């Protein structure tokens, strides 16, 4: 299983590759992703890095949570 999450690609692509991450992201504050329409529109354009700024969720918190759930986070540069 590929447990790498690239925070620089659109969040919808991350969810397509790792559907189980959706619940984690919603709990982190990415509430609009729970709506399939938002996920398939804005989610196709906005990366987790960009979403972090938009939603006011610190990138460190996102990375720590994803790593705690067994993912390797890349694309932070």
PDB file of N, CA, C and O in Angstrom, chain B, residues numbered from 101:
ATOM      1  N   UNK B 101       0.839  -1.194   0.000  1.00  0.00           N
ATOM      2  CA  UNK B 101       0.000   0.000   0.000  1.00  0.00           C
ATOM      3  C   UNK B 101       0.873   1.242   0.000  1.00  0.00           C
ATOM      4  O   UNK B 101       1.863   1.310   0.729  1.00  0.00           O
ATOM      5  N   UNK B 102       0.516   2.209  -0.802  1.00  0.00           N
ATOM      6  CA  UNK B 102       1.232   3.468  -0.916  1.00  0.00           C
ATOM      7  C   UNK B 102       0.703   4.422   0.151  1.00  0.00           C
ATOM      8  O   UNK B 102      -0.426   4.904   0.051  1.00  0.00           O
ATOM      9  N   UNK B 103       1.504   4.693   1.157  1.00  0.00           N
ATOM     10  CA  UNK B 103       1.074   5.567   2.247  1.00  0.00           C
ATOM     11  C   UNK B 103       1.682   6.952   2.150  1.00  0.00           C
ATOM     12  O   UNK B 103       1.864   7.620   3.168  1.00  0.00           O
ATOM     13  N   UNK B 104       2.000   7.396   0.935  1.00  0.00           N
ATOM     14  CA  UNK B 104       2.592   8.715   0.743  1.00  0.00           C
ATOM     15  C   UNK B 104       1.499   9.695   0.349  1.00  0.00           C
ATOM     16  O   UNK B 104       0.713   9.441  -0.565  1.00  0.00           O
ATOM     17  N   UNK B 105       1.463  10.822   1.057  1.00  0.00           N
ATOM     18  CA  UNK B 105       0.508  11.881   0.736  1.00  0.00           C
ATOM     19  C   UNK B 105       1.292  13.124   0.359  1.00  0.00           C
ATOM     20  O   UNK B 105       2.101  13.626   1.139  1.00  0.00           O
ATOM     21  N   UNK B 106       1.043  13.612  -0.846  1.00  0.00           N
ATOM     22  CA  UNK B 106       1.685  14.822  -1.356  1.00  0.00           C
ATOM     23  C   UNK B 106       0.745  15.994  -1.095  1.00  0.00           C
ATOM     24  O   UNK B 106      -0.332  16.079  -1.687  1.00  0.00           O
ATOM     25  N   UNK B 107       1.159  16.898  -0.204  1.00  0.00           N
ATOM     26  CA  UNK B 107       0.292  18.022   0.171  1.00  0.00           C
ATOM     27  C   UNK B 107       0.291  19.144  -0.868  1.00  0.00           C
ATOM     28  O   UNK B 107      -0.408  20.143  -0.704  1.00  0.00           O
ATOM     29  N   UNK B 108       1.076  18.979  -1.938  1.00  0.00           N
ATOM     30  CA  UNK B 108       1.119  20.015  -2.970  1.00  0.00           C
ATOM     31  C   UNK B 108       0.190  19.719  -4.153  1.00  0.00           C
ATOM     32  O   UNK B 108       0.034  20.558  -5.040  1.00  0.00           O
ATOM     33  N   UNK B 109      -0.428  18.527  -4.172  1.00  0.00           N
ATOM     34  CA  UNK B 109      -1.367  18.198  -5.254  1.00  0.00           C
ATOM     35  C   UNK B 109      -2.794  18.495  -4.787  1.00  0.00           C
ATOM     36  O   UNK B 109      -3.037  18.600  -3.585  1.00  0.00           O
ATOM     37  N   UNK B 110      -3.733  18.631  -5.713  1.00  0.00           N
ATOM     38  CA  UNK B 110      -5.120  18.908  -5.305  1.00  0.00           C
ATOM     39  C   UNK B 110      -5.644  17.876  -4.309  1.00  0.00           C
ATOM     40  O   UNK B 110      -5.408  16.676  -4.447  1.00  0.00           O
ATOM     41  N   UNK B 111      -6.351  18.368  -3.318  1.00  0.00           N
ATOM     42  CA  UNK B 111      -6.856  17.519  -2.236  1.00  0.00           C
ATOM     43  C   UNK B 111      -7.765  16.406  -2.769  1.00  0.00           C
ATOM     44  O   UNK B 111      -7.794  15.315  -2.200  1.00  0.00           O
ATOM     45  N   UNK B 112      -8.497  16.661  -3.836  1.00  0.00           N
ATOM     46  CA  UNK B 112      -9.363  15.623  -4.413  1.00  0.00           C
ATOM     47  C   UNK B 112      -8.531  14.445  -4.921  1.00  0.00           C
ATOM     48  O   UNK B 112      -8.966  13.297  -4.837  1.00  0.00           O
ATOM     49  N   UNK B 113      -7.338  14.723  -5.447  1.00  0.00           N
ATOM     50  CA  UNK B 113      -6.454  13.643  -5.899  1.00  0.00           C
ATOM     51  C   UNK B 113      -5.958  12.820  -4.717  1.00  0.00           C
ATOM     52  O   UNK B 113      -5.847  11.597  -4.800  1.00  0.00           O
ATOM     53  N   UNK B 114      -5.661  13.510  -3.610  1.00  0.00           N
ATOM     54  CA  UNK B 114      -5.241  12.809  -2.392  1.00  0.00           C
ATOM     55  C   UNK B 114      -6.354  11.865  -1.940  1.00  0.00           C
ATOM     56  O   UNK B 114      -6.101  10.709  -1.599  1.00  0.00           O
ATOM     57  N   UNK B 115      -7.593  12.372  -1.941  1.00  0.00           N
ATOM     58  CA  UNK B 115      -8.738  11.567  -1.497  1.00  0.00           C
ATOM     59  C   UNK B 115      -9.017  10.428  -2.481  1.00  0.00           C
ATOM     60  O   UNK B 115      -9.402   9.334  -2.067  1.00  0.00           O
ATOM     61  N   UNK B 116      -8.827  10.677  -3.776  1.00  0.00           N
ATOM     62  CA  UNK B 116      -8.998   9.604  -4.766  1.00  0.00           C
ATOM     63  C   UNK B 116      -8.035   8.447  -4.485  1.00  0.00           C
ATOM     64  O   UNK B 116      -8.411   7.280  -4.591  1.00  0.00           O
ATOM     65  N   UNK B 117      -6.789   8.781  -4.126  1.00  0.00           N
ATOM     66  CA  UNK B 117      -5.774   7.761  -3.857  1.00  0.00           C
ATOM     67  C   UNK B 117      -5.949   7.120  -2.482  1.00  0.00           C
ATOM     68  O   UNK B 117      -5.646   5.943  -2.289  1.00  0.00           O
ATOM     69  N   UNK B 118      -6.444   7.917  -1.530  1.00  0.00           N
ATOM     70  CA  UNK B 118      -6.581   7.470  -0.136  1.00  0.00           C
ATOM     71  C   UNK B 118      -7.953   7.892   0.393  1.00  0.00           C
ATOM     72  O   UNK B 118      -8.029   8.836   1.179  1.00  0.00           O
ATOM     73  N   UNK B 119      -9.029   7.232  -0.006  1.00  0.00           N
ATOM     74  CA  UNK B 119     -10.381   7.638   0.405  1.00  0.00           C
ATOM     75  C   UNK B 119     -10.565   7.725   1.922  1.00  0.00           C
ATOM     76  O   UNK B 119     -11.372   8.516   2.411  1.00  0.00           O
ATOM     77  N   UNK B 120      -9.824   6.922   2.648  1.00  0.00           N
ATOM     78  CA  UNK B 120      -9.931   6.919   4.103  1.00  0.00           C
ATOM     79  C   UNK B 120      -9.441   8.221   4.744  1.00  0.00           C
ATOM     80  O   UNK B 120      -9.750   8.493   5.904  1.00  0.00           O
ATOM     81  N   UNK B 121      -8.682   9.021   3.996  1.00  0.00           N
ATOM     82  CA  UNK B 121      -8.148  10.283   4.510  1.00  0.00           C
ATOM     83  C   UNK B 121      -9.243  11.351   4.617  1.00  0.00           C
ATOM     84  O   UNK B 121      -9.097  12.309   5.377  1.00  0.00           O
ATOM     85  N   UNK B 122     -10.316  11.196   3.877  1.00  0.00           N
ATOM     86  CA  UNK B 122     -11.402  12.184   3.901  1.00  0.00           C
ATOM     87  C   UNK B 122     -11.873  12.453   5.327  1.00  0.00           C
ATOM     88  O   UNK B 122     -11.986  13.607   5.739  1.00  0.00           O
ATOM     89  N   UNK B 123     -12.143  11.404   6.068  1.00  0.00           N
ATOM     90  CA  UNK B 123     -12.635  11.565   7.443  1.00  0.00           C
ATOM     91  C   UNK B 123     -11.620  12.307   8.315  1.00  0.00           C
ATOM     92  O   UNK B 123     -11.997  13.148   9.131  1.00  0.00           O
ATOM     93  N   UNK B 124     -10.352  11.999   8.144  1.00  0.00           N
ATOM     94  CA  UNK B 124      -9.291  12.664   8.909  1.00  0.00           C
ATOM     95  C   UNK B 124      -9.274  14.149   8.583  1.00  0.00           C
ATOM     96  O   UNK B 124      -9.188  14.984   9.483  1.00  0.00           O
ATOM     97  N   UNK B 125      -9.354  14.483   7.295  1.00  0.00           N
ATOM     98  CA  UNK B 125      -9.308  15.887   6.883  1.00  0.00           C
ATOM     99  C   UNK B 125     -10.519  16.666   7.382  1.00  0.00           C
ATOM    100  O   UNK B 125     -10.383  17.812   7.812  1.00  0.00           O
ATOM    101  N   UNK B 126     -11.687  16.065   7.329  1.00  0.00           N
ATOM    102  CA  UNK B 126     -12.897  16.732   7.828  1.00  0.00           C
ATOM    103  C   UNK B 126     -12.741  17.010   9.323  1.00  0.00           C
ATOM    104  O   UNK B 126     -13.095  18.091   9.795  1.00  0.00           O
ATOM    105  N   UNK B 127     -12.213  16.043  10.064  1.00  0.00           N
ATOM    106  CA  UNK B 127     -11.991  16.232  11.500  1.00  0.00           C
ATOM    107  C   UNK B 127     -10.962  17.315  11.778  1.00  0.00           C
ATOM    108  O   UNK B 127     -11.021  17.976  12.815  1.00  0.00           O
ATOM    109  N   UNK B 128     -10.014  17.503  10.856  1.00  0.00           N
ATOM    110  CA  UNK B 128      -8.996  18.545  11.013  1.00  0.00           C
ATOM    111  C   UNK B 128      -9.538  19.945  10.717  1.00  0.00           C
ATOM    112  O   UNK B 128      -8.855  20.938  10.969  1.00  0.00           O
ATOM    113  N   UNK B 129     -10.745  20.031  10.191  1.00  0.00           N
ATOM    114  CA  UNK B 129     -11.327  21.339   9.912  1.00  0.00           C
ATOM    115  C   UNK B 129     -11.680  21.577   8.461  1.00  0.00           C
ATOM    116  O   UNK B 129     -12.224  22.628   8.122  1.00  0.00           O
ATOM    117  N   UNK B 130     -11.383  20.624   7.600  1.00  0.00           N
ATOM    118  CA  UNK B 130     -11.710  20.754   6.186  1.00  0.00           C
ATOM    119  C   UNK B 130     -13.152  20.301   5.954  1.00  0.00           C
ATOM    120  O   UNK B 130     -13.412  19.400   5.157  1.00  0.00           O
ATOM    121  N   UNK B 131     -14.078  20.936   6.660  1.00  0.00           N
ATOM    122  CA  UNK B 131     -15.495  20.545   6.644  1.00  0.00           C
ATOM    123  C   UNK B 131     -16.118  20.571   5.238  1.00  0.00           C
ATOM    124  O   UNK B 131     -16.930  19.701   4.926  1.00  0.00           O
ATOM    125  N   UNK B 132     -15.762  21.545   4.378  1.00  0.00           N
ATOM    126  CA  UNK B 132     -16.365  21.554   3.034  1.00  0.00           C
ATOM    127  C   UNK B 132     -16.106  20.278   2.231  1.00  0.00           C
ATOM    128  O   UNK B 132     -16.870  19.958   1.320  1.00  0.00           O
ATOM    129  N   UNK B 133     -15.042  19.547   2.557  1.00  0.00           N
ATOM    130  CA  UNK B 133     -14.736  18.316   1.823  1.00  0.00           C
ATOM    131  C   UNK B 133     -15.773  17.225   2.056  1.00  0.00           C
ATOM    132  O   UNK B 133     -15.852  16.272   1.282  1.00  0.00           O
ATOM    133  N   UNK B 134     -16.557  17.354   3.103  1.00  0.00           N
ATOM    134  CA  UNK B 134     -17.618  16.378   3.365  1.00  0.00           C
ATOM    135  C   UNK B 134     -18.702  16.453   2.295  1.00  0.00           C
ATOM    136  O   UNK B 134     -19.438  15.490   2.081  1.00  0.00           O
ATOM    137  N   UNK B 135     -18.799  17.597   1.626  1.00  0.00           N
ATOM    138  CA  UNK B 135     -19.774  17.807   0.558  1.00  0.00           C
ATOM    139  C   UNK B 135     -19.150  17.350  -0.770  1.00  0.00           C
ATOM    140  O   UNK B 135     -18.162  17.936  -1.211  1.00  0.00           O
ATOM    141  N   UNK B 136     -19.707  16.319  -1.411  1.00  0.00           N
ATOM    142  CA  UNK B 136     -19.127  15.810  -2.666  1.00  0.00           C
ATOM    143  C   UNK B 136     -19.004  16.871  -3.757  1.00  0.00           C
ATOM    144  O   UNK B 136     -18.076  16.817  -4.564  1.00  0.00           O
ATOM    145  N   UNK B 137     -19.912  17.819  -3.793  1.00  0.00           N
ATOM    146  CA  UNK B 137     -19.837  18.879  -4.814  1.00  0.00           C
ATOM    147  C   UNK B 137     -18.610  19.752  -4.575  1.00  0.00           C
ATOM    148  O   UNK B 137     -17.872  20.060  -5.512  1.00  0.00           O
ATOM    149  N   UNK B 138     -18.391  20.149  -3.328  1.00  0.00           N
ATOM    150  CA  UNK B 138     -17.210  20.961  -3.004  1.00  0.00           C
ATOM    151  C   UNK B 138     -15.927  20.171  -3.277  1.00  0.00           C
ATOM    152  O   UNK B 138     -14.951  20.707  -3.801  1.00  0.00           O
ATOM    153  N   UNK B 139     -15.950  18.910  -2.916  1.00  0.00           N
ATOM    154  CA  UNK B 139     -14.776  18.054  -3.107  1.00  0.00           C
ATOM    155  C   UNK B 139     -14.432  17.947  -4.585  1.00  0.00           C
ATOM    156  O   UNK B 139     -13.256  17.915  -4.946  1.00  0.00           O
ATOM    157  N   UNK B 140     -15.445  17.893  -5.444  1.00  0.00           N
ATOM    158  CA  UNK B 140     -15.206  17.724  -6.878  1.00  0.00           C
ATOM    159  C   UNK B 140     -15.054  19.027  -7.639  1.00  0.00           C
ATOM    160  O   UNK B 140     -14.786  19.005  -8.840  1.00  0.00           O
ATOM    161  N   UNK B 141     -15.218  20.157  -6.977  1.00  0.00           N
ATOM    162  CA  UNK B 141     -14.984  21.446  -7.634  1.00  0.00           C
ATOM    163  C   UNK B 141     -13.743  22.091  -7.034  1.00  0.00           C
ATOM    164  O   UNK B 141     -12.672  22.068  -7.641  1.00  0.00           O
ATOM    165  N   UNK B 142     -13.884  22.656  -5.861  1.00  0.00           N
ATOM    166  CA  UNK B 142     -12.756  23.312  -5.193  1.00  0.00           C
ATOM    167  C   UNK B 142     -11.643  22.307  -4.903  1.00  0.00           C
ATOM    168  O   UNK B 142     -10.461  22.624  -5.033  1.00  0.00           O
ATOM    169  N   UNK B 143     -12.029  21.103  -4.512  1.00  0.00           N
ATOM    170  CA  UNK B 143     -11.046  20.069  -4.190  1.00  0.00           C
ATOM    171  C   UNK B 143     -10.167  19.670  -5.354  1.00  0.00           C
ATOM    172  O   UNK B 143      -9.079  19.132  -5.149  1.00  0.00           O
ATOM    173  N   UNK B 144     -10.615  19.922  -6.571  1.00  0.00           N
ATOM    174  CA  UNK B 144      -9.816  19.604  -7.763  1.00  0.00           C
ATOM    175  C   UNK B 144      -8.804  20.709  -8.073  1.00  0.00           C
ATOM    176  O   UNK B 144      -7.916  20.522  -8.905  1.00  0.00           O
ATOM    177  N   UNK B 145      -8.937  21.858  -7.405  1.00  0.00           N
ATOM    178  CA  UNK B 145      -8.048  22.998  -7.664  1.00  0.00           C
ATOM    179  C   UNK B 145      -7.116  23.314  -6.497  1.00  0.00           C
ATOM    180  O   UNK B 145      -6.010  23.816  -6.698  1.00  0.00           O
ATOM    181  N   UNK B 146      -7.569  23.017  -5.270  1.00  0.00           N
ATOM    182  CA  UNK B 146      -6.853  23.448  -4.067  1.00  0.00           C
ATOM    183  C   UNK B 146      -6.078  22.282  -3.453  1.00  0.00           C
ATOM    184  O   UNK B 146      -6.617  21.191  -3.265  1.00  0.00           O
ATOM    185  N   UNK B 147      -4.809  22.534  -3.145  1.00  0.00           N
ATOM    186  CA  UNK B 147      -3.980  21.520  -2.492  1.00  0.00           C
ATOM    187  C   UNK B 147      -4.194  21.577  -0.980  1.00  0.00           C
ATOM    188  O   UNK B 147      -4.806  22.516  -0.470  1.00  0.00           O
ATOM    189  N   UNK B 148      -3.693  20.582  -0.276  1.00  0.00           N
ATOM    190  CA  UNK B 148      -3.767  20.608   1.187  1.00  0.00           C
ATOM    191  C   UNK B 148      -2.982  21.792   1.742  1.00  0.00           C
ATOM    192  O   UNK B 148      -3.374  22.388   2.745  1.00  0.00           O
ATOM    193  N   UNK B 149      -1.872  22.130   1.086  1.00  0.00           N
ATOM    194  CA  UNK B 149      -1.089  23.290   1.522  1.00  0.00           C
ATOM    195  C   UNK B 149      -1.921  24.564   1.417  1.00  0.00           C
ATOM    196  O   UNK B 149      -1.956  25.362   2.353  1.00  0.00           O
ATOM    197  N   UNK B 150      -2.587  24.755   0.289  1.00  0.00           N
ATOM    198  CA  UNK B 150      -3.433  25.937   0.095  1.00  0.00           C
ATOM    199  C   UNK B 150      -4.635  25.897   1.030  1.00  0.00           C
ATOM    200  O   UNK B 150      -5.009  26.915   1.612  1.00  0.00           O
ATOM    201  N   UNK B 151      -5.233  24.729   1.172  1.00  0.00           N
ATOM    202  CA  UNK B 151      -6.394  24.568   2.041  1.00  0.00           C
ATOM    203  C   UNK B 151      -6.067  24.852   3.492  1.00  0.00           C
ATOM    204  O   UNK B 151      -6.912  25.343   4.239  1.00  0.00           O
ATOM    205  N   UNK B 152      -4.857  24.548   3.889  1.00  0.00           N
ATOM    206  CA  UNK B 152      -4.401  24.830   5.247  1.00  0.00           C
ATOM    207  C   UNK B 152      -4.532  26.320   5.546  1.00  0.00           C
ATOM    208  O   UNK B 152      -4.996  26.711   6.617  1.00  0.00           O
ATOM    209  N   UNK B 153      -4.122  27.134   4.596  1.00  0.00           N
ATOM    210  CA  UNK B 153      -4.220  28.594   4.760  1.00  0.00           C
ATOM    211  C   UNK B 153      -5.671  29.051   4.711  1.00  0.00           C
ATOM    212  O   UNK B 153      -6.086  29.886   5.515  1.00  0.00           O
ATOM    213  N   UNK B 154      -6.438  28.515   3.781  1.00  0.00           N
ATOM    214  CA  UNK B 154      -7.839  28.919   3.629  1.00  0.00           C
ATOM    215  C   UNK B 154      -8.680  28.567   4.853  1.00  0.00           C
ATOM    216  O   UNK B 154      -9.524  29.355   5.279  1.00  0.00           O
ATOM    217  N   UNK B 155      -8.451  27.392   5.412  1.00  0.00           N
ATOM    218  CA  UNK B 155      -9.249  26.917   6.550  1.00  0.00           C
ATOM    219  C   UNK B 155      -8.657  27.318   7.893  1.00  0.00           C
ATOM    220  O   UNK B 155      -9.297  27.153   8.932  1.00  0.00           O
ATOM    221  N   UNK B 156      -7.422  27.850   7.875  1.00  0.00           N
ATOM    222  CA  UNK B 156      -6.785  28.253   9.129  1.00  0.00           C
ATOM    223  C   UNK B 156      -6.306  27.080   9.974  1.00  0.00           C
ATOM    224  O   UNK B 156      -6.182  27.191  11.194  1.00  0.00           O
ATOM    225  N   UNK B 157      -6.039  25.963   9.321  1.00  0.00           N
ATOM    226  CA  UNK B 157      -5.524  24.784  10.018  1.00  0.00           C
ATOM    227  C   UNK B 157      -4.014  24.740   9.817  1.00  0.00           C
ATOM    228  O   UNK B 157      -3.548  24.646   8.682  1.00  0.00           O
ATOM    229  N   UNK B 158      -3.244  24.805  10.899  1.00  0.00           N
ATOM    230  CA  UNK B 158      -1.784  24.815  10.751  1.00  0.00           C
ATOM    231  C   UNK B 158      -1.273  23.573  10.011  1.00  0.00           C
ATOM    232  O   UNK B 158      -1.704  22.450  10.274  1.00  0.00           O
ATOM    233  N   UNK B 159      -0.354  23.805   9.090  1.00  0.00           N
ATOM    234  CA  UNK B 159       0.224  22.710   8.310  1.00  0.00           C
ATOM    235  C   UNK B 159       0.885  21.686   9.227  1.00  0.00           C
ATOM    236  O   UNK B 159       0.823  20.486   8.959  1.00  0.00           O
ATOM    237  N   UNK B 160       1.514  22.146  10.302  1.00  0.00           N
ATOM    238  CA  UNK B 160       2.150  21.226  11.253  1.00  0.00           C
ATOM    239  C   UNK B 160       1.138  20.239  11.828  1.00  0.00           C
ATOM    240  O   UNK B 160       1.435  19.056  11.992  1.00  0.00           O
ATOM    241  N   UNK B 161      -0.055  20.735  12.129  1.00  0.00           N
ATOM    242  CA  UNK B 161      -1.105  19.877  12.695  1.00  0.00           C
ATOM    243  C   UNK B 161      -1.550  18.830  11.670  1.00  0.00           C
ATOM    244  O   UNK B 161      -1.777  17.671  12.015  1.00  0.00           O
ATOM    245  N   UNK B 162      -1.671  19.249  10.409  1.00  0.00           N
ATOM    246  CA  UNK B 162      -2.064  18.328   9.340  1.00  0.00           C
ATOM    247  C   UNK B 162      -1.014  17.231   9.191  1.00  0.00           C
ATOM    248  O   UNK B 162      -1.342  16.046   9.138  1.00  0.00           O
ATOM    249  N   UNK B 163       0.251  17.640   9.124  1.00  0.00           N
ATOM    250  CA  UNK B 163       1.347  16.686   8.951  1.00  0.00           C
ATOM    251  C   UNK B 163       1.401  15.717  10.131  1.00  0.00           C
ATOM    252  O   UNK B 163       1.495  14.505   9.933  1.00  0.00           O
ATOM    253  N   UNK B 164       1.342  16.238  11.350  1.00  0.00           N
ATOM    254  CA  UNK B 164       1.406  15.376  12.541  1.00  0.00           C
ATOM    255  C   UNK B 164       0.257  14.372  12.562  1.00  0.00           C
ATOM    256  O   UNK B 164       0.455  13.205  12.899  1.00  0.00           O
ATOM    257  N   UNK B 165      -0.941  14.824  12.202  1.00  0.00           N
ATOM    258  CA  UNK B 165      -2.109  13.938  12.208  1.00  0.00           C
ATOM    259  C   UNK B 165      -1.982  12.853  11.146  1.00  0.00           C
ATOM    260  O   UNK B 165      -2.258  11.682  11.409  1.00  0.00           O
ATOM    261  N   UNK B 166      -1.565  13.246   9.945  1.00  0.00           N
ATOM    262  CA  UNK B 166      -1.402  12.256   8.880  1.00  0.00           C
ATOM    263  C   UNK B 166      -0.317  11.240   9.234  1.00  0.00           C
ATOM    264  O   UNK B 166      -0.490  10.040   9.022  1.00  0.00           O
ATOM    265  N   UNK B 167       0.801  11.726   9.774  1.00  0.00           N
ATOM    266  CA  UNK B 167       1.882  10.813  10.162  1.00  0.00           C
ATOM    267  C   UNK B 167       1.440   9.881  11.292  1.00  0.00           C
ATOM    268  O   UNK B 167       1.808   8.706  11.309  1.00  0.00           O
ATOM    269  N   UNK B 168       0.655  10.399  12.231  1.00  0.00           N
ATOM    270  CA  UNK B 168       0.147   9.574  13.336  1.00  0.00           C
ATOM    271  C   UNK B 168      -0.784   8.474  12.827  1.00  0.00           C
ATOM    272  O   UNK B 168      -0.977   7.453  13.487  1.00  0.00           O
ATOM    273  N   UNK B 169      -1.361   8.699  11.638  1.00  0.00           N
ATOM    274  CA  UNK B 169      -2.248   7.709  11.029  1.00  0.00           C
ATOM    275  C   UNK B 169      -1.520   6.827  10.013  1.00  0.00           C
ATOM    276  O   UNK B 169      -2.155   6.107   9.243  1.00  0.00           O
ATOM    277  N   UNK B 170      -0.182   6.887  10.015  1.00  0.00           N
ATOM    278  CA  UNK B 170       0.611   5.976   9.199  1.00  0.00           C
ATOM    279  C   UNK B 170       0.992   6.465   7.817  1.00  0.00           C
ATOM    280  O   UNK B 170       1.431   5.672   6.984  1.00  0.00           O
ATOM    281  N   UNK B 171       0.833   7.757   7.553  1.00  0.00           N
ATOM    282  CA  UNK B 171       1.165   8.292   6.235  1.00  0.00           C
ATOM    283  C   UNK B 171       2.498   9.024   6.268  1.00  0.00           C
ATOM    284  O   UNK B 171       2.879   9.608   7.283  1.00  0.00           O
ATOM    285  N   UNK B 172       3.197   8.982   5.143  1.00  0.00           N
ATOM    286  CA  UNK B 172       4.393   9.788   4.945  1.00  0.00           C
ATOM    287  C   UNK B 172       3.960  11.010   4.150  1.00  0.00           C
ATOM    288  O   UNK B 172       3.323  10.882   3.105  1.00  0.00           O
ATOM    289  N   UNK B 173       4.302  12.190   4.643  1.00  0.00           N
ATOM    290  CA  UNK B 173       3.877  13.431   4.001  1.00  0.00           C
ATOM    291  C   UNK B 173       5.037  14.007   3.201  1.00  0.00           C
ATOM    292  O   UNK B 173       6.142  14.171   3.717  1.00  0.00           O
ATOM    293  N   UNK B 174       4.768  14.315   1.922  1.00  0.00           N
ATOM    294  CA  UNK B 174       5.758  14.938   1.042  1.00  0.00           C
ATOM    295  C   UNK B 174       5.134  16.181   0.418  1.00  0.00           C
ATOM    296  O   UNK B 174       3.933  16.421   0.548  1.00  0.00           O
ATOM    297  N   UNK B 175       5.973  16.973  -0.267  1.00  0.00           N
ATOM    298  CA  UNK B 175       5.482  18.156  -0.969  1.00  0.00           C
ATOM    299  C   UNK B 175       5.415  19.395  -0.109  1.00  0.00           C
ATOM    300  O   UNK B 175       4.687  20.336  -0.425  1.00  0.00           O
ATOM    301  N   UNK B 176       6.165  19.404   0.973  1.00  0.00           N
ATOM    302  CA  UNK B 176       6.131  20.549   1.886  1.00  0.00           C
ATOM    303  C   UNK B 176       7.011  21.705   1.427  1.00  0.00           C
ATOM    304  O   UNK B 176       6.891  22.815   1.947  1.00  0.00           O
ATOM    305  N   UNK B 177       7.891  21.462   0.465  1.00  0.00           N
ATOM    306  CA  UNK B 177       8.821  22.510  -0.002  1.00  0.00           C
ATOM    307  C   UNK B 177       8.110  23.595  -0.758  1.00  0.00           C
ATOM    308  O   UNK B 177       8.744  24.545  -1.216  1.00  0.00           O
TER     309      UNK B 177
END
